Amino acid sequence: MKYTDALNYINSLLRFGIRPGLGRISLLLQQLGNPQDELKCIHVAGTNGKGSVCNMLSSVLTRAGYKTGLFTSPFVVDFRERFQIDGQMIPKRELASLLSQIIPHIDQNDSASCPTEFELITALAFLYFKKNNCDLVVLETGLGGRFDSTNVISSPLASVITSISFDHTAVLGNTLEEIAFEKSGIIKEGCPVVCYPRQRQEVLRVIQKTTEEKHNRFYMPDEAKLQIHSCDIFGNRFAYKNWNLHVPMSGEHQVYNAVTALETLSVIESQGYKIPGEAVEKGMAAVRVPSRCEILSVDPLVLLDGAHNADGARVLAQTIAMLEEKPVLILGMMKDKDVEAALQSLAPMASEIITVPVQNLRAMTPQELAEQAKRYNESVTAEKSIHGALRRALGCHKPVVIAGSLYLASEIRNKI
């Protein structure tokens, strides 16, 4: 099987959409010998920040000398971003080879047992990490937690809950308590829990209740021990407990993601893993997460961010406020997101807004998005193409911020 054939097969399963439940993935993994049972995993769920926390953990653990698998989603440029070991993507030939081992098992099952796309790639990730004898695996949920296909693992070294807010409400529920309940579904009996420090109270209550019911230890960063020395678009410098660190990711929220990762590392260390301070310093300083306030250009300044929900837009607005002048905002969004809330945060921060098409069936047209944006900013233009939007924005000789969707971020990254 060639790599392109493998991608085509995986993409063909997108037709099944989202089908909550662990039955299909459990059956497939059983047929593959349950590779997940031989892995030491750190399981991460949340609405925002889980990708950043996962990358921080992976970066530090790799520099501590552990062969570290990383499974994240979605990808931005290359599908293989989802499967990494020590910061390197899975080779194309190996992905195709592993998939060719999985397909016969799928073919012998009835149609009701056919996995979704995400279930298949989760199984592929477990197989890849087991085959390569990973010491540790950092595992990011795809959607929710309780019925997410990654939740087949039985005893993670730590269950980590990052910032929880409204997103995917059609699947996860319409209240923060319901969403928190679904995310807390990754918490297992007897496994320590690490929680992002700035959760809303109704969210925190659910996480703590679940932790108590599972007889677990609960850890949350102590903000009294945190000092933020500097925070700008090029990153953050801060002190936490015995650490003095630099994280090259903009936005104060990344400091709170970082201390969540640090608490997780302490939990892992308490289980016998040695993580030198130098590995923490170098690992944190080396973290790069595509499309999370990513600087594409310094002169002119061009920022790319995948913010697509209310909380993501709010923290992006805080980063924009650090700029010396209001930027031109290039915006593309999905119809099923809380567009109104995102616009309330972002639109007033821009000197001008340019709406663009996004290559997705769920995307708003530039005209639809422009009409909504005009409620919060008088200077709004709908462009027919991303290329045209970039040309117009750069011609304004102001900072440029591109946001609203990871699908848009992917298109932008593929064009540069």
C-alpha positions as CSV (number, residue, x, y, z in Angstrom):
1,M,0.0,0.0,0.0
2,K,1.3,3.5,-0.9
3,Y,1.0,6.5,1.4
4,T,-1.6,8.2,-0.9
5,D,-3.7,5.0,-0.9
6,A,-3.5,4.9,2.9
7,L,-4.7,8.5,3.2
8,N,-7.5,7.9,0.8
9,Y,-8.7,4.9,2.8
10,I,-8.5,6.9,6.1
11,N,-10.4,9.8,4.5
12,S,-13.1,7.4,3.2
13,L,-14.1,6.7,6.8
14,L,-15.0,10.4,7.3
15,R,-18.4,9.5,5.8
16,F,-19.3,7.8,9.2
17,G,-19.0,11.2,11.0
18,I,-19.0,11.2,14.8
19,R,-20.4,8.1,16.4
20,P,-19.9,8.2,20.2
21,G,-19.1,4.9,21.8
22,L,-16.1,2.7,22.6
23,G,-17.4,-0.6,21.2
24,R,-15.9,-0.3,17.7
25,I,-12.5,0.9,18.8
26,S,-12.4,-1.8,21.6
27,L,-13.1,-4.6,19.1
28,L,-10.5,-3.4,16.6
29,L,-7.8,-3.0,19.3
30,Q,-8.7,-6.5,20.6
31,Q,-8.1,-7.9,17.2
32,L,-4.7,-6.1,17.1
33,G,-3.6,-7.5,20.4
34,N,-4.6,-4.5,22.6
35,P,-1.4,-2.5,22.0
36,Q,-2.7,0.3,24.2
37,D,-2.4,-1.9,27.3
38,E,1.4,-2.0,26.9
39,L,1.8,1.8,26.8
40,K,2.4,4.3,29.6
41,C,0.1,7.2,28.8
42,I,-0.6,10.7,29.9
43,H,-4.2,11.5,28.9
44,V,-5.2,15.1,28.1
45,A,-8.7,16.4,27.6
46,G,-10.2,19.9,27.5
47,T,-11.7,22.5,25.2
48,N,-8.8,24.9,24.8
49,G,-5.1,24.4,25.5
50,K,-4.9,20.7,25.3
51,G,-2.7,20.7,22.2
52,S,-0.3,23.2,23.8
53,V,-0.1,21.2,27.0
54,C,0.5,18.0,25.1
55,N,3.3,19.5,23.0
56,M,4.9,21.0,26.2
57,L,4.9,17.6,27.9
58,S,6.2,15.8,24.8
59,S,9.0,18.4,24.4
60,V,10.2,18.1,28.0
61,L,9.9,14.3,28.2
62,T,11.9,13.8,25.0
63,R,14.7,16.0,26.4
64,A,14.6,14.0,29.6
65,G,15.7,11.1,27.6
66,Y,12.4,9.2,27.2
67,K,11.2,7.9,23.9
68,T,8.0,9.9,23.8
69,G,5.0,9.3,21.5
70,L,2.6,12.2,20.8
71,F,-0.9,11.7,19.4
72,T,-2.7,15.0,18.7
73,S,-5.4,16.4,16.5
74,P,-6.3,18.0,14.2
75,F,-3.3,18.4,11.9
76,V,-2.5,21.7,10.3
77,V,-0.3,21.0,7.3
78,D,0.6,17.4,7.2
79,F,-1.7,14.5,8.3
80,R,1.3,12.8,9.9
81,E,1.6,15.6,12.5
82,R,-0.9,13.5,14.5
83,F,1.6,10.7,15.1
84,Q,5.0,11.8,16.4
85,I,7.9,10.2,18.3
86,D,10.5,12.5,19.9
87,G,9.1,15.3,17.8
88,Q,9.4,13.5,14.5
89,M,6.4,12.6,12.3
90,I,5.6,9.0,11.4
91,P,7.4,8.1,8.1
92,K,5.0,7.7,5.2
93,R,6.0,4.2,4.5
94,E,5.5,3.1,8.1
95,L,2.0,4.7,8.2
96,A,1.0,2.8,5.1
97,S,2.5,-0.4,6.4
98,L,0.7,-0.2,9.7
99,L,-2.6,0.6,8.0
100,S,-2.2,-2.5,5.7
101,Q,-2.0,-4.6,8.9
102,I,-5.2,-3.0,10.3
103,I,-7.5,-3.2,7.2
104,P,-7.9,-7.0,7.1
105,H,-9.4,-6.8,10.6
106,I,-11.8,-4.1,9.6
107,D,-12.8,-6.1,6.5
108,Q,-13.7,-9.2,8.5
109,N,-16.1,-7.3,10.8
110,D,-19.7,-6.4,9.9
111,S,-20.6,-2.9,8.8
112,A,-21.9,-1.8,12.2
113,S,-18.4,-2.5,13.6
114,C,-16.6,-0.4,11.0
115,P,-14.6,2.3,12.8
116,T,-14.8,6.0,12.2
117,E,-11.9,7.9,10.8
118,F,-10.8,9.0,14.3
119,E,-11.2,5.5,15.8
120,L,-9.0,4.1,13.0
121,I,-6.2,6.6,13.5
122,T,-6.3,6.1,17.3
123,A,-5.8,2.4,16.7
124,L,-3.0,3.2,14.3
125,A,-1.3,5.5,16.8
126,F,-1.4,2.8,19.6
127,L,0.1,0.3,17.1
128,Y,2.8,2.7,16.0
129,F,3.8,3.6,19.6
130,K,3.9,0.0,20.7
131,K,5.9,-1.2,17.7
132,N,8.5,1.5,18.4
133,N,8.7,0.7,22.1
134,C,7.8,4.2,23.4
135,D,8.6,4.8,27.0
136,L,5.8,7.3,27.4
137,V,2.9,8.5,25.3
138,V,1.1,11.8,25.5
139,L,-2.4,11.2,24.3
140,E,-4.8,14.0,23.3
141,T,-8.6,13.4,23.1
142,G,-10.3,14.2,19.9
143,L,-13.7,15.2,21.1
144,G,-15.0,15.1,24.7
145,G,-13.5,12.3,26.8
146,R,-16.0,9.8,28.1
147,F,-16.7,8.3,24.7
148,D,-13.6,9.5,22.9
149,S,-11.7,6.6,21.2
150,T,-8.6,7.4,23.2
151,N,-10.5,6.6,26.4
152,V,-9.9,2.8,25.9
153,I,-6.7,3.2,28.0
154,S,-7.2,1.8,31.5
155,S,-4.6,3.3,33.8
156,P,-3.0,6.5,32.6
157,L,-0.1,7.9,34.6
158,A,-2.1,11.1,34.8
159,S,-5.4,12.4,33.6
160,V,-5.1,16.1,32.6
161,I,-8.0,18.5,32.2
162,T,-7.2,21.8,30.4
163,S,-9.5,24.8,30.1
164,I,-13.1,23.9,29.5
165,S,-15.6,26.2,27.8
166,F,-18.4,25.9,25.2
167,D,-17.6,24.0,22.0
168,H,-19.2,21.0,20.2
169,T,-22.3,21.6,22.2
170,A,-24.4,19.4,19.8
171,V,-22.3,16.4,21.0
172,L,-21.1,17.3,24.5
173,G,-24.1,19.2,25.9
174,N,-25.4,22.8,26.2
175,T,-24.1,23.6,29.7
176,L,-20.6,23.8,31.1
177,E,-21.5,21.2,33.7
178,E,-22.5,18.7,30.9
179,I,-19.3,19.5,28.9
180,A,-17.1,19.1,32.0
181,F,-18.8,15.8,32.8
182,E,-17.9,14.5,29.3
183,K,-14.3,15.7,29.5
184,S,-14.0,14.3,33.1
185,G,-14.8,10.9,31.6
186,I,-11.1,10.3,31.1
187,I,-10.6,10.2,34.8
188,K,-9.9,6.6,35.9
189,E,-10.0,4.8,39.3
190,G,-6.8,5.4,41.3
191,C,-5.1,7.6,38.6
192,P,-4.0,11.2,39.6
193,V,-5.8,14.2,38.1
194,V,-4.2,17.5,37.1
195,C,-6.5,20.4,36.4
196,Y,-5.9,23.8,34.6
197,P,-5.9,26.5,37.3
198,R,-8.4,28.9,36.0
199,Q,-11.5,26.8,35.5
200,R,-15.0,28.3,36.0
201,Q,-16.4,27.2,39.4
202,E,-19.2,25.1,37.9
203,V,-16.6,23.2,35.8
204,L,-14.2,22.8,38.8
205,R,-16.9,21.3,40.9
206,V,-17.6,18.6,38.3
207,I,-13.9,17.7,37.9
208,Q,-13.4,17.5,41.7
209,K,-16.5,15.5,42.2
210,T,-15.4,12.9,39.6
211,T,-11.9,12.8,41.1
212,E,-13.3,12.1,44.5
213,E,-15.7,9.4,43.2
214,K,-12.7,7.7,41.5
215,H,-10.6,7.9,44.7
216,N,-7.9,10.0,43.1
217,R,-5.4,12.6,44.1
218,F,-6.3,16.0,42.7
219,Y,-3.5,18.5,41.6
220,M,-3.9,22.1,40.4
221,P,-1.2,24.7,40.0
222,D,-0.8,27.1,42.9
223,E,-1.0,30.6,41.4
224,A,0.4,32.0,44.6
225,K,3.7,30.5,43.5
226,L,3.6,31.9,40.0
227,Q,5.2,35.2,38.9
228,I,4.9,36.4,35.3
229,H,7.9,38.5,34.5
230,S,7.1,39.4,30.9
231,C,4.4,38.6,28.4
232,D,4.4,39.7,24.7
233,I,3.7,38.3,21.3
234,F,7.1,36.5,21.3
235,G,6.4,34.5,24.4
236,N,6.3,34.5,28.2
237,R,8.9,34.5,30.9
238,F,7.8,33.4,34.3
239,A,8.8,31.8,37.6
240,Y,6.9,28.9,39.1
241,K,8.0,27.1,42.3
242,N,11.7,26.3,41.5
243,W,11.5,26.9,37.8
244,N,12.4,30.1,35.8
245,L,11.2,29.5,32.3
246,H,10.7,30.9,28.9
247,V,7.9,29.6,26.7
248,P,8.0,31.0,23.1
249,M,4.2,31.1,22.8
250,S,2.3,34.3,23.1
251,G,-0.7,35.0,25.3
252,E,-0.9,34.9,29.1
253,H,-3.0,31.8,28.8
254,Q,0.1,29.9,27.7
255,V,1.6,30.5,31.1
256,Y,-1.3,28.7,32.7
257,N,-1.0,25.9,30.2
258,A,2.6,25.7,31.1
259,V,2.1,25.4,34.8
260,T,-0.5,22.8,34.1
261,A,2.2,20.9,32.2
262,L,4.7,21.4,35.1
263,E,2.3,20.0,37.7
264,T,1.8,17.0,35.4
265,L,5.5,16.5,35.1
266,S,5.7,16.6,38.9
267,V,3.1,13.9,39.1
268,I,5.0,11.8,36.6
269,E,8.2,12.3,38.5
270,S,6.6,11.1,41.7
271,Q,6.0,7.8,39.9
272,G,9.7,7.2,39.4
273,Y,10.5,9.0,36.2
274,K,13.5,11.3,36.4
275,I,13.0,14.7,34.8
276,P,16.0,17.0,35.2
277,G,15.5,20.7,35.5
278,E,17.6,21.3,32.4
279,A,15.1,19.1,30.4
280,V,12.2,21.2,31.6
281,E,14.0,24.5,30.7
282,K,15.1,23.3,27.3
283,G,11.9,21.5,26.5
284,M,9.7,24.5,27.4
285,A,11.9,26.9,25.4
286,A,11.7,24.6,22.3
287,V,7.9,24.3,22.2
288,R,6.3,25.2,18.9
289,V,2.6,24.6,18.1
290,P,1.4,25.5,14.6
291,S,-1.4,28.0,14.4
292,R,-1.5,28.9,18.1
293,C,-0.6,32.6,17.9
294,E,2.1,31.6,15.5
295,I,4.3,34.3,14.1
296,L,4.5,33.8,10.3
297,S,6.4,37.0,9.7
298,V,7.9,39.7,11.9
299,D,8.2,42.5,9.4
300,P,5.4,42.9,8.5
301,L,4.0,41.2,11.5
302,V,1.6,38.4,10.6
303,L,0.0,36.2,13.3
304,L,-1.9,33.0,12.6
305,D,-4.2,31.6,15.2
306,G,-6.8,28.7,15.0
307,A,-9.1,30.3,17.6
308,H,-12.6,29.2,16.7
309,N,-14.7,29.3,19.9
310,A,-15.6,32.0,22.5
311,D,-12.8,31.4,24.9
312,G,-10.2,31.0,22.1
313,A,-11.3,34.3,20.6
314,R,-11.2,36.0,24.1
315,V,-7.5,35.0,24.7
316,L,-6.6,35.9,21.2
317,A,-8.1,39.4,21.8
318,Q,-5.8,39.7,24.8
319,T,-2.8,38.9,22.6
320,I,-4.0,41.5,20.0
321,A,-4.2,44.1,22.8
322,M,-0.4,43.7,23.2
323,L,0.2,45.1,19.7
324,E,1.2,48.7,19.2
325,E,-1.7,49.3,16.7
326,K,-4.9,47.7,15.7
327,P,-4.3,45.0,13.1
328,V,-6.1,44.0,10.0
329,L,-8.1,40.8,10.9
330,I,-8.5,38.1,8.2
331,L,-11.4,35.9,9.4
332,G,-13.0,32.7,8.3
333,M,-15.4,30.6,10.4
334,M,-17.6,27.6,10.6
335,K,-21.4,28.0,10.8
336,D,-21.7,25.6,13.8
337,K,-19.4,27.7,16.0
338,D,-20.4,30.5,18.4
339,V,-19.6,33.1,15.7
340,E,-21.4,35.9,17.7
341,A,-19.3,35.4,20.8
342,A,-16.0,35.3,18.7
343,L,-16.9,38.4,16.9
344,Q,-17.7,40.3,20.1
345,S,-14.2,39.6,21.3
346,L,-12.2,40.0,18.1
347,A,-14.0,42.5,15.8
348,P,-13.6,45.6,18.0
349,M,-9.8,44.9,18.2
350,A,-9.3,45.2,14.5
351,S,-8.7,48.3,12.3
352,E,-10.3,46.4,9.5
353,I,-11.8,43.0,9.0
354,I,-11.5,40.9,5.8
355,T,-13.7,37.8,5.6
356,V,-12.6,34.9,3.5
357,P,-13.9,31.6,2.2
358,V,-12.8,28.4,4.0
359,Q,-12.7,25.0,2.1
360,N,-15.2,23.2,4.3
361,L,-18.9,22.3,3.9
362,R,-19.6,23.8,7.3
363,A,-17.9,27.2,6.5
364,M,-19.8,30.5,6.4
365,T,-19.5,32.4,3.1
366,P,-17.4,35.6,3.3
367,Q,-20.6,37.6,2.7
368,E,-22.5,35.9,5.6
369,L,-19.6,36.4,8.0
370,A,-19.1,40.0,6.9
371,E,-22.7,40.9,7.6
372,Q,-22.4,39.6,11.1
373,A,-19.0,41.3,11.7
374,K,-20.5,44.7,10.7
375,R,-22.4,44.7,14.0
376,Y,-19.1,45.1,15.8
377,N,-16.9,46.9,13.3
378,E,-17.8,49.3,10.5
379,S,-14.8,48.5,8.3
380,V,-15.6,45.0,6.9
381,T,-14.8,43.6,3.5
382,A,-15.7,40.2,2.0
383,E,-13.0,38.8,-0.2
384,K,-13.4,35.9,-2.7
385,S,-10.0,34.4,-2.0
386,I,-7.4,34.1,0.7
387,H,-4.8,35.3,-1.7
388,G,-6.8,38.5,-2.3
389,A,-7.3,39.0,1.4
390,L,-3.6,38.7,2.1
391,R,-2.7,41.1,-0.7
392,R,-5.3,43.7,0.6
393,A,-4.2,43.2,4.3
394,L,-0.5,43.6,3.6
395,G,-1.2,46.7,1.6
396,C,-2.5,48.4,4.7
397,H,1.0,48.4,6.3
398,K,-0.4,47.3,9.6
399,P,0.0,44.1,11.6
400,V,-2.1,41.2,10.2
401,V,-3.9,38.6,12.3
402,I,-5.5,35.6,10.6
403,A,-8.0,33.6,12.8
404,G,-11.4,31.9,13.1
405,S,-10.7,28.3,12.1
406,L,-8.1,25.6,12.1
407,Y,-9.2,24.8,8.6
408,L,-8.3,28.3,7.5
409,A,-5.0,28.0,9.4
410,S,-4.3,24.9,7.4
411,E,-5.0,26.6,4.1
412,I,-2.8,29.5,5.1
413,R,0.1,27.3,6.2
414,N,-0.1,25.3,2.9
415,K,0.2,28.6,0.9
416,I,3.4,29.9,2.6
